[in-house]
Amino acid sequence: MAKNYVNNMSAVREAYDRHPDGAKVLIRYEDLRANPRDCVSYVCDSLSIEVEREQLEQAIEKRAFENIPQEKRGEGKFHRRATPGGWREDLTPEQASTVEEITRPLLKEFYPDSIQ
């Protein structure tokens, strides 16, 4: 799964880099979870998407992980736990080490302070 993640993220990075002049925005999941209003506002502003603030607030509230019905989230479901870095808690130390080794290039790029 870690190798698939690296492949998918590499394809996304390549597509992002191939469009240097196009309208695009890069945000990290951790930032979106920590401050969804600022992130979504930033995306809309950066991409010149006009949206009423009330409509934006309603969309953010509706899609918040905490508002997904309990029976539609959790282990084995699409909406699992919405905890950035939670995978480290779910894996054994050996598994986490393997994932970190496989994903090291991505971790260095997007999370330089988390990798030695």
ZAVEXDO-56448 format. One record per residue (C-alpha): residue in one letter; chain; x, y, z. Coordinates in steps of 0.2 Angstrom, whole numbers, plus 5000, padded with zeros to 4 digits. Layout:
<pt res="a" chain="A" X="X" Y="Y" Z="Z"/>
...
This chain:
<pt res="m" chain="A" X="5000" Y="5000" Z="5000"/>
<pt res="a" chain="A" X="5014" Y="5012" Z="5004"/>
<pt res="k" chain="A" X="5021" Y="5009" Z="4986"/>
<pt res="n" chain="A" X="5004" Y="5012" Z="4979"/>
<pt res="y" chain="A" X="5004" Y="5028" Z="4989"/>
<pt res="v" chain="A" X="5021" Y="5034" Z="4983"/>
<pt res="n" chain="A" X="5016" Y="5030" Z="4965"/>
<pt res="n" chain="A" X="4999" Y="5039" Z="4966"/>
<pt res="m" chain="A" X="5008" Y="5054" Z="4974"/>
<pt res="s" chain="A" X="5022" Y="5054" Z="4962"/>
<pt res="a" chain="A" X="5009" Y="5055" Z="4947"/>
<pt res="v" chain="A" X="5000" Y="5069" Z="4956"/>
<pt res="r" chain="A" X="5016" Y="5079" Z="4958"/>
<pt res="e" chain="A" X="5021" Y="5076" Z="4940"/>
<pt res="a" chain="A" X="5004" Y="5082" Z="4934"/>
<pt res="y" chain="A" X="5006" Y="5097" Z="4946"/>
<pt res="d" chain="A" X="5023" Y="5101" Z="4939"/>
<pt res="r" chain="A" X="5018" Y="5100" Z="4921"/>
<pt res="h" chain="A" X="5006" Y="5114" Z="4923"/>
<pt res="p" chain="A" X="5017" Y="5128" Z="4929"/>
<pt res="d" chain="A" X="5006" Y="5142" Z="4922"/>
<pt res="g" chain="A" X="4989" Y="5134" Z="4926"/>
<pt res="a" chain="A" X="4978" Y="5139" Z="4941"/>
<pt res="k" chain="A" X="4982" Y="5126" Z="4955"/>
<pt res="v" chain="A" X="4984" Y="5125" Z="4974"/>
<pt res="l" chain="A" X="4993" Y="5113" Z="4985"/>
<pt res="i" chain="A" X="4987" Y="5110" Z="5003"/>
<pt res="r" chain="A" X="4992" Y="5097" Z="5015"/>
<pt res="y" chain="A" X="4979" Y="5086" Z="5023"/>
<pt res="e" chain="A" X="4985" Y="5091" Z="5040"/>
<pt res="d" chain="A" X="4982" Y="5109" Z="5037"/>
<pt res="l" chain="A" X="4965" Y="5106" Z="5030"/>
<pt res="r" chain="A" X="4960" Y="5096" Z="5046"/>
<pt res="a" chain="A" X="4968" Y="5109" Z="5057"/>
<pt res="n" chain="A" X="4960" Y="5124" Z="5049"/>
<pt res="p" chain="A" X="4947" Y="5119" Z="5036"/>
<pt res="r" chain="A" X="4940" Y="5137" Z="5034"/>
<pt res="d" chain="A" X="4956" Y="5145" Z="5030"/>
<pt res="c" chain="A" X="4962" Y="5131" Z="5018"/>
<pt res="v" chain="A" X="4945" Y="5131" Z="5008"/>
<pt res="s" chain="A" X="4945" Y="5150" Z="5008"/>
<pt res="y" chain="A" X="4963" Y="5150" Z="5001"/>
<pt res="v" chain="A" X="4959" Y="5137" Z="4988"/>
<pt res="c" chain="A" X="4943" Y="5147" Z="4982"/>
<pt res="d" chain="A" X="4953" Y="5163" Z="4982"/>
<pt res="s" chain="A" X="4968" Y="5156" Z="4973"/>
<pt res="l" chain="A" X="4958" Y="5148" Z="4960"/>
<pt res="s" chain="A" X="4946" Y="5163" Z="4958"/>
<pt res="i" chain="A" X="4931" Y="5153" Z="4963"/>
<pt res="e" chain="A" X="4918" Y="5165" Z="4970"/>
<pt res="v" chain="A" X="4908" Y="5158" Z="4984"/>
<pt res="e" chain="A" X="4897" Y="5166" Z="4997"/>
<pt res="r" chain="A" X="4904" Y="5164" Z="5014"/>
<pt res="e" chain="A" X="4888" Y="5156" Z="5021"/>
<pt res="q" chain="A" X="4888" Y="5143" Z="5007"/>
<pt res="l" chain="A" X="4906" Y="5139" Z="5011"/>
<pt res="e" chain="A" X="4903" Y="5137" Z="5030"/>
<pt res="q" chain="A" X="4888" Y="5126" Z="5026"/>
<pt res="a" chain="A" X="4899" Y="5115" Z="5015"/>
<pt res="i" chain="A" X="4913" Y="5114" Z="5027"/>
<pt res="e" chain="A" X="4901" Y="5109" Z="5041"/>
<pt res="k" chain="A" X="4892" Y="5096" Z="5031"/>
<pt res="r" chain="A" X="4908" Y="5088" Z="5026"/>
<pt res="a" chain="A" X="4917" Y="5088" Z="5043"/>
<pt res="f" chain="A" X="4923" Y="5071" Z="5048"/>
<pt res="e" chain="A" X="4914" Y="5074" Z="5065"/>
<pt res="n" chain="A" X="4897" Y="5076" Z="5056"/>
<pt res="i" chain="A" X="4899" Y="5059" Z="5046"/>
<pt res="p" chain="A" X="4887" Y="5047" Z="5054"/>
<pt res="q" chain="A" X="4895" Y="5035" Z="5065"/>
<pt res="e" chain="A" X="4890" Y="5020" Z="5055"/>
<pt res="k" chain="A" X="4898" Y="5027" Z="5040"/>
<pt res="r" chain="A" X="4916" Y="5029" Z="5048"/>
<pt res="g" chain="A" X="4929" Y="5019" Z="5056"/>
<pt res="e" chain="A" X="4940" Y="5004" Z="5053"/>
<pt res="g" chain="A" X="4937" Y="4996" Z="5036"/>
<pt res="k" chain="A" X="4927" Y="5011" Z="5029"/>
<pt res="f" chain="A" X="4931" Y="5025" Z="5017"/>
<pt res="h" chain="A" X="4930" Y="5038" Z="5032"/>
<pt res="r" chain="A" X="4942" Y="5030" Z="5044"/>
<pt res="r" chain="A" X="4948" Y="5042" Z="5057"/>
<pt res="a" chain="A" X="4954" Y="5058" Z="5050"/>
<pt res="t" chain="A" X="4969" Y="5059" Z="5061"/>
<pt res="p" chain="A" X="4984" Y="5065" Z="5052"/>
<pt res="g" chain="A" X="4999" Y="5053" Z="5056"/>
<pt res="g" chain="A" X="4987" Y="5040" Z="5063"/>
<pt res="w" chain="A" X="4994" Y="5027" Z="5053"/>
<pt res="r" chain="A" X="5009" Y="5027" Z="5064"/>
<pt res="e" chain="A" X="4998" Y="5021" Z="5079"/>
<pt res="d" chain="A" X="4989" Y="5008" Z="5068"/>
<pt res="l" chain="A" X="5005" Y="4999" Z="5063"/>
<pt res="t" chain="A" X="5019" Y="4990" Z="5072"/>
<pt res="p" chain="A" X="5035" Y="4999" Z="5074"/>
<pt res="e" chain="A" X="5043" Y="4988" Z="5060"/>
<pt res="q" chain="A" X="5028" Y="4991" Z="5049"/>
<pt res="a" chain="A" X="5029" Y="5010" Z="5052"/>
<pt res="s" chain="A" X="5048" Y="5009" Z="5048"/>
<pt res="t" chain="A" X="5045" Y="5001" Z="5032"/>
<pt res="v" chain="A" X="5032" Y="5013" Z="5027"/>
<pt res="e" chain="A" X="5043" Y="5028" Z="5032"/>
<pt res="e" chain="A" X="5057" Y="5020" Z="5021"/>
<pt res="i" chain="A" X="5046" Y="5018" Z="5006"/>
<pt res="t" chain="A" X="5038" Y="5035" Z="5007"/>
<pt res="r" chain="A" X="5054" Y="5044" Z="5012"/>
<pt res="p" chain="A" X="5055" Y="5055" Z="4997"/>
<pt res="l" chain="A" X="5038" Y="5061" Z="5000"/>
<pt res="l" chain="A" X="5040" Y="5064" Z="5018"/>
<pt res="k" chain="A" X="5056" Y="5074" Z="5015"/>
<pt res="e" chain="A" X="5047" Y="5085" Z="5002"/>
<pt res="f" chain="A" X="5031" Y="5088" Z="5012"/>
<pt res="y" chain="A" X="5036" Y="5085" Z="5030"/>
<pt res="p" chain="A" X="5055" Y="5089" Z="5031"/>
<pt res="d" chain="A" X="5054" Y="5091" Z="5050"/>
<pt res="s" chain="A" X="5048" Y="5073" Z="5052"/>
<pt res="i" chain="A" X="5062" Y="5064" Z="5044"/>
<pt res="q" chain="A" X="5080" Y="5063" Z="5048"/>
